[in-house]
Amino acid sequence: MIGEVKAAESTLEAILSEKNPFSRLRAMNVLDHMDESAREAVTRIAKVGDPVSIGAYGENYIGNVISKAAADLGVTQKKKRRKK
């Protein structure tokens, strides 16, 4: 997939729906390191919302990586809900 950004984005986004948290974390880290190339994917993921409402993406660390990637790209992330 070297040089095939769209294919990489869709594959990495699909991995984020898997049960294995390590696979999801690695996929999000790759998207983060892709910087501007992954802007569309990071924007879609960030718009899902905060770690509480993200579901499959919801582990705190993965949520933090999503927030970092979005912030690095200047993507507005959905406001975080507070746990009650």
C-alpha angles and dihedrals in degrees: 000000000000107000093008099107098168092050091047092049094051092046093049092047089051090052089056088068094056123105096236107095093200091057090049092048092050092047092051091046090054091050089050092052092047087068113179092008090066097044094116094050094044090049092052092047094046091051090058087075143235126343091264093060100032093087109193091026092048107112110116096241094049089047089052091052089050090051092048094049091048092048092048089055095041091244115157110236124209110264114267119248118226118237113243 
